[in-house]
């Protein structure tokens, strides 16, 4: 279970980084989409951490 939490956290962090880069390049739609996906992964990671 710890591996799942770590994997979700790493993927979410990568998505937030990419969303920030897209935001800086004025690609707002992709930035918003990646931010939402990152938030969902962060919530999933937190829920998995609470269960574990």
Phi, psi and omega in degrees: 000326179297326179294322178297315180298314180296317180297316179296321179294318180294315179297318178298318178297319177297320178294320178296320178298314180295320178298320179296318178296318178296322179297319179294334179266014179061032174258075190295320184296312179293323179298315180295318180297315180293326178295316179297315179297319178298320178294320177296317179293322178296318178295319177296320178296317179295318179295318178295324178293323179291324180289324184288000000 
